[in-house]
């Protein structure tokens, strides 16, 4: 891995670092989820210093969302809009200028990707963004799908491998997701190499 200089056309995309995912007592807690905070905060600091934009995606579900078990979905209720569980983790140093992307906000609208059913691609293009630095939760779901969609939209992607954590419903899901992202064209990098 090589040092990555933040340049014009770069954006940091933070995926779903919300209480219900990151905290150990969250409704859909990702193992070791809080460990993404230190590397993400380092990247936020460096993007702010460079004057480069920061985007943050979030699940923003209605109480009867289709992904919830009582609606026939695979997950316990999580990230219900306006609830404490849906809030970004307070220790995440999001700048006031962060562009927030809410997804899966309709009862029948599932979206793992930050691009799914949102205007994220249009916002990025309008801002002149060409390359994304991506980290967050969870590796094997929302990070995976966001990265694959970003590549599909022809953005270059740097994957912050020290700032992601996996659910691992099946053992090795996270490792498989990283392989899938890198084989699709994402470049692995660690937060300390972003300057």
Secondary structure, DSSP 8 states (H G I E B T S, - for coil): ---B---TTEEEEEE--BHHHHSTTSTT--TTGGGHHHHHHHHHHHHHHHT-EEEEEEE-B-TT-TTBGGGT-SB-S--BTTSGGGSB-TTS---TT-EEEEE--STT---SSTTTTSSHHHHHHHTT--EEEEEEE-IIIIIHHHHHHHHHTT-EEEEEEEEEE---SSTTHHHHHHHHHHHHT-EEE-GGGB-
